[in-house]
């Protein structure tokens, strides 16, 4: 079946155009809503979900809420009005996303969440997320190893409204804090943003010229931090990220970033679509609502096998 939308729609699509003609048949439509496609992690989610849904015979509508709660609510309302049969959602906030998912459920449209949980159970059909705590412990263990179990470091955390930011930070500290010679000089949120991480890293370098390491809550912040370190001619500073992006893979191979933690974004999104398909056909996924997928440490030893948030066989 030829998809109605062959490319990801721009983030700024007006709601009126979402409701315009040329829509897919309602029985065929799966809506996929994620944060900004500028982040390769979220683009991989969207691409994975879209490819799997179309392989299963659905038409797709792929949209971005850009981590804006209001926009997310409008998009969920719009795809419900379009007659979507299911929603694949990487949500904009663990608390603020409960209401739109609940509203979709009341309208008879089931939601399948990926990457980020919401602070409610029984609202979404599935919440399929990476085991962020397990992954953070892997990353922290490698960070400590790369630091030689001692030295001053800083932490870049994600959006405060995102549960994953807190889980990853806790996972990091539950490992690092066991090493008395590891001293955290500062912890600041860069909101998952590469430009913001660059700015924050510049300021932290000025405030703490003796820092020896940076542990970041995601790869885009790790990239921003590394760019600032490169500009400051500080190749001695250890950087570790989290996500498993191709950009950080390349930096690991070059030796500028030491490690990251792969969370399988592409496959996670595909599983969500497969469960949506099964649920639409049988009213059951056969799985519990909350499902964890383990993460994998990526270093120079296995970086060559990493491609678009997947490990090649």
N, C-alpha and C positions, 0 to 999 in steps of 0.2 A: 504494500500500500504506500503510495507516495505521501511523505509527510507534508502537512500544510505549511509548517514552518521549518525550512531546511537549515536555518542558521539561528543561533541564539539571538533573541531580541535584545535590543539596546535597553540599558537600565532605565532610561528615561521615557519609555513608552507611556503615552497617556492612557488613562483608563478607558477613555472613549474608544480608542483604537483597539483595546483589548476586547471590547464588546462589539466591534464592527463585524461586517460580513466576511465571508471566506473561512468561517470556523470549521474545524473538523466536526464530524458527527460526535455527539455527546458520548455515545457508547464507546467511542474509540479514544477519548482524550485523557491523557495523564499530564497533570501540571507539575512542573519541576521548578522550585523556587529556592535560590541560594543567596548567600552574600555576593559581593562584587566579583565579576569574572576577571577583574584585573589581577586578582590573587590566583595563581595557577592551581592552588589546592581546590578552590571552589569551582574553577573552570573544569577541573578533572572530574569533580562530582557531577556537574551538569552534563558533561560529555558522556560519562559512564551511564548515567541514568537515561539520557536521551537515546543512546545507542541500544541499550538493552530493551527499552520500551518499544522502540520501533522494530527491533528484531522479533518482539513478541506480538507485533501487529497493531500497536497503538499509534495514534498520532500524539505529538507532544507540543507543549507550550512551555518554553523555558524562559524564566524571568529572574531578575535580581532585585532583592529588597535593599541592598547596600547597607545592611545593618541598621536600617531605619525602621523603628517599630511601627510608625504610622503608615509608611509605605507598605510594609509587610501586611498590615491589616487590610489595606485597600486591595493589594494583589490577591490575597486569599479570598476576599469577597468577590473580586472580579472573576476568578477562575471558577468559583462556585456558581456564579451567575452564568458563566459560559457552559456549564454543564459538565465540568470535569468529573470523572468517575473516581479519581484518587489524586492525592497531592503528595509529592515527595518534597520534603522541606528540611533545609538546614536553617534553623530559625534565627531570629534577630535578638533573642534574649530569653533566658530561662524562665523568668517571671512574666514578662509582657507578652510572651507568645502563647501562653495558656489559653487566653480568651479567643484568639482567632482560630486555633485548632479546635477548641470546643464549639465555636460557631459553625465551623465546617462540619463537624460531627453531627450537630443538630440538623444541618441541612442534608444529611445523608452522604457526605463526602468524607471518606476515611483518610487520615493523614499517616504518613510513614516518615518518621524523623530520622535524619542522619547527622552524624558528627557531633551535634549538641543536643543534650537532653533538655526537657522542660521540667519545671518543678511541680509536676502533677502526674499521677498515674491514672490509667483508665480513660484518658482523653484521646491520645494517639493510639493507633492500632499497634505500632511498633516504634521503638526508639533504639536505633542501631548505631552504636557509637564505638569509637576506639577506646581501648583500655588505657585511658590517659594516665592514670596513676602508675600502672605497670610500665608504660612507655617512658614516663618521666624518671622513674627509678633507673631504667636502662641508661638514659641520657646523663643523669647525674653521676652514675657510676663511672661512665667514660670521662666525664668532665673532671672528676676527682683524679682519675688515673692520669689524664693529660696534664693536670696541674701538679702532679707529683705529690698529691695529698696535702698541699699547703699553698698559701698565698691569698692575696686580696682579690676579691671578685665583685662584680655587680650583676644584678638580675634585671632583665626586661620582661615584664608580664603583659598579658593580653587584656582585653576589655573586661572591666570589672563586672559588667552585666553577664558575662559568659562564664558559666560554671566551669568550663574546661580550663580557664585561666587559673582558677583557684586550685583545681585538682592537680594540674601540672606543677604549680608552685609548691604545693604540699609534697608531691612526689619527689621533687628536687630536694627540698629541705629535709625530708625524712632520711635521705642518704647523706647529703653534704654536711648536715649539722652533727653527724657522728664523728667528723674529723675536726678536732679542736684547732688545728693550724690553718683551717680554711676560714677566712673572715669576710663576710659580706659587708661591703662599704656602702652600698645603696641598692634600693629596689624601686623601680619606677615602671609605670604602665606606659607602653607605647601603642596600646590599642590595636595590636596585630599589624601595625602600619610600618612599612619600610621607611618612608620619609620621616615619620615621627621618631622612629628608632635612630635614624641618622642624627637628628637634632638632639635627642636625649643622650646619645652616646658622646657627641661632641661636648656637651655640658658636663657629663660625668668624667670625661677624660681631663677636663680642665680642673674639676674639683678634686679628682683622685688620680693624679699622674702616676701613682705607684700601683695601680690595678694591674692584675695579671690575667684575669679571665672574665668572660661574659657568658652567662647562660641565658638563653632566650626562650620564651614560651612558644615561639613558632619560627619558621624559616624566614619569613619576610622580615621580621625584626632582626634575626641573625644577619641577614643580608645588609640591612641598614646599618647595623653596628659595625660590620666588617668594612663597609664603605667608609665610615667615619674613621676607623682605625687605619685603613689604607691611606686616607688623606692626611692623617696625623703621623704617618710613617711609624706605625707601631705593629710591626709583624710579629712581635713577641707575645702579643695578647692571645690567649686561647679563647676560641668561640665555639659554642655548641648550640645547635638549634633543635627544632622539633617540627616534623611534617613529612620530610622525605621528598622535597621538591627537586626537579632537575637542576635548577640554578645552584642550590646548595650542594647537590651531588657533584657538580662540576668544580665547585670551590673545594670540596673535600679531596677530589682527585688532584687539584692543584696545590693542596696543602694549606690553603688560607683559612678554611673553616675545618675544624677537626672531626666533627661528627654531627649527625642528626638522628632523629627517630622517625621511622616510616610508619605512618598510619595509612591503611589501605583505602584511600578516598575513592578511587575508581571502582574497586570491587564492592565497597560498602554501599555505594549508590546503586550498583547493579542488583545487589541482594535486596535492597529496599523495593526496587521495581519488581523483582521476582516474587517477593512476598505480597506486594500489592496485587499482582496478577492472580496469585493463588487465592487471596482473600476475596477478590471480586468474583471468582468462580465458585468458591467453596464456603465463604464466610469465615474462614479460619486460615491463619498463616502456619499453624502447626508449631509455632514458636512462642516463647514468652514475650511479653511486651518489650522488656529491657534486655538487650543483647549486647555483649561486649566482644570486640575483636582485638586480639593482641597486636601489639606493635613490635617492630624489629629495629634493632640498633644498626645504623649505617655508618661505616667507617671506610677507610681506604681499602680494606680487605674485601668488601662486597659492593662498593659503590658502582662498579661496572655493571652490576646486574640490575641496578635501579633505573626504571624508566616510567615516567608519568605516574608516580605514586603506586607502582607495582614492581615486584621483583620478578625479573625474567627467569624462566626455568634454567 
